[in-house]
Amino acid sequence: MGSKPTVGVIGVGAMGSMAMWRLAEAGFDVTGIERYGVPHDMGAHGAETRIYRQAYREGADYLPLLTRSHELWKDLIRFSGREVFQQNGCLYISDGATPWLEETAEAATAYKVPVTLLSDSELATNHPQHRLYGGEVGLLDHNGGTLRPEQAVLAATGAALRLGATLMEYTVVTDVAPDSAGVTVVTDTAGPLRFDAVFIASGAWTSPFQKDLGFEIVAQRLPGTWFPVDVPADFVPDRFPVSIRVAGDLDYSGFPCVDGWTVKVMPPVFPDTQTIAESVDRTVSPKDTAYTRRVVAELLNGVSGSPARTGVYIDGFTADHRPVIDYSLGSNRVVGAVGFSGHGFKMSPAVGEIAVDLIEATIGARSGIDRTRVPGGPFLRHSEGSSK
Ligand SMILES: Cc1cc2nc3c(=O)[nH]c(=O)nc-3n(C[C@H](O)[C@H](O)[C@H](O)COP(=O)(O)OP(=O)(O)OC[C@H]3O[C@@H](n4cnc5c(N)ncnc54)[C@H](O)[C@@H]3O)c2cc1C
């Protein structure tokens, strides 16, 4: 038997770690290259918790990625013994002013996603942590739940390492140069490396590092805020599902208590938060927390009004907030998966499988391991200069 084809994975965050796991399981000789340690809290996989949901406001065409990821999250728990996903539901709450929640419910029902609509009195009885003013509508996505991003990155990388992968931490990739026989990856400390194929998952750092993509990945700054709760038992995942709520001019995401004393409240992504990944301001100012302090004061019961903990994170955004997963740099030996625009974590394991599909189509190596194919569908968008 010949040696396994080699794949370099650039950026071992959400997408890179999942790709390492799926590529190693598919029989590739995988090397992950990460500028920091794995995991870390300076990119898009920090901040302790993420929402997983299938009733998807952003479009039902994400459903193949979401349903395959749902299976893989459960596999990852089995492989790693880490509770990286808890299916405690995702609760949407609307003030009823516009029909977005009803439209999300309709699409979910059409695609057989199990959901329950809740009246304002049912919300008050079942979810008293939310302060209601009357006229609200709720939607519970029963397949939704809470992901643990740092642990998931650690678990997927660990699974890949157990399958024989190699990890190079604190190594920055400065150039990727494909040719007809392979790909040369230039690094700051380890010299040039040679692979049969490369998967680029450099998140918010993409545009300064990949100048010829033909489209821009804009880094955006997302400050996170954690507020102490009066009674932690009322906010544990089983009693306080992840939530997305629109009330008047407020629109936020709420996350259960997983540290024993706080809940996380995230504001929407504001358009004026564009930044440069390498020089992002990591200081959280009172201006940064004003929005979520208002959410806590107006929309939650039993939560203290000042954040006890804060952090600054960054993600890479495309113009239409839809990710790009495609061959890149004019070569079918280079695959990129970038621009997850503040909503990619939940689908990251399936993105790892698309990496396998695209690289296998080029290198043609099969491990003989049975694997469900994930259709890339609308997310396979060709970048300028791409050869296929
Ligand atoms: C605060 C916050 C909350 C979010 N909430 C949700 C949510 O509830 N649900 C959801 O589904 N999604 C959510 N998202 C979005 C989701 O987390 C991201 O879309 C996803 O993690 C993006 O993954 P990534 O691999 O592209 O980026 P990252 O996880 O940031 O990984 C990129 C990696 O590449 C490394 N890297 C970059 N350049 C180089 C280089 N040149 N050499 C070596 N390494 C390099 C970086 O260090 C980093 O580790 C949220 C994002 C943030 C920031």
The ligand as a Gaussian input file, in Angstrom:
#p B3LYP/6-31G(d) Opt

LIG

0 1
 C      -18.685000      35.780000      19.866000
 C      -19.216000      34.921000      18.753000
 C      -20.440000      34.285000      18.889000
 C      -20.918000      33.443000      17.884000
 N      -22.085000      32.776000      18.059000
 C      -22.432000      31.796000      17.183000
 C      -23.511000      30.925000      17.481000
 O      -24.182000      31.061000      18.508000
 N      -23.752000      29.901000      16.608000
 C      -23.005000      29.700000      15.480000
 O      -23.271000      28.748000      14.744000
 N      -21.983000      30.525000      15.178000
 C      -21.678000      31.550000      16.005000
 N      -20.608000      32.356000      15.740000
 C      -19.882000      32.191000      14.484000
 C      -18.907000      31.024000      14.492000
 O      -18.339000      30.843000      15.760000
 C      -17.856000      31.280000      13.416000
 O      -18.519000      31.539000      12.189000
 C      -16.904000      30.121000      13.233000
 O      -16.299000      29.786000      14.450000
 C      -15.842000      30.487000      12.202000
 O      -14.870000      29.478000      12.208000
 P      -13.468000      29.679000      11.486000
 O      -12.777000      28.379000      11.514000
 O      -13.698000      30.372000      10.176000
 O      -12.711000      30.774000      12.395000
 P      -11.814000      30.534000      13.711000
 O      -12.481000      29.596000      14.641000
 O      -11.454000      31.893000      14.217000
 O      -10.534000      29.816000      13.142000
 C       -9.599000      30.462000      12.307000
 C       -8.231000      29.996000      12.786000
 O       -7.232000      30.279000      11.832000
 C       -6.045000      30.655000      12.530000
 N       -5.222000      31.365000      11.541000
 C       -5.597000      32.464000      10.842000
 N       -4.620000      32.819000       9.974000
 C       -3.611000      31.918000      10.128000
 C       -2.342000      31.776000       9.511000
 N       -1.935000      32.613000       8.548000
 N       -1.537000      30.758000       9.925000
 C       -1.947000      29.887000      10.892000
 N       -3.172000      29.994000      11.516000
 C       -3.983000      30.991000      11.123000
 C       -6.592000      31.512000      13.661000
 O       -5.667000      31.676000      14.711000
 C       -7.813000      30.704000      14.069000
 O       -7.509000      29.735000      15.061000
 C      -20.149000      33.259000      16.702000
 C      -18.926000      33.928000      16.548000
 C      -18.457000      34.747000      17.560000
 C      -17.131000      35.417000      17.378000

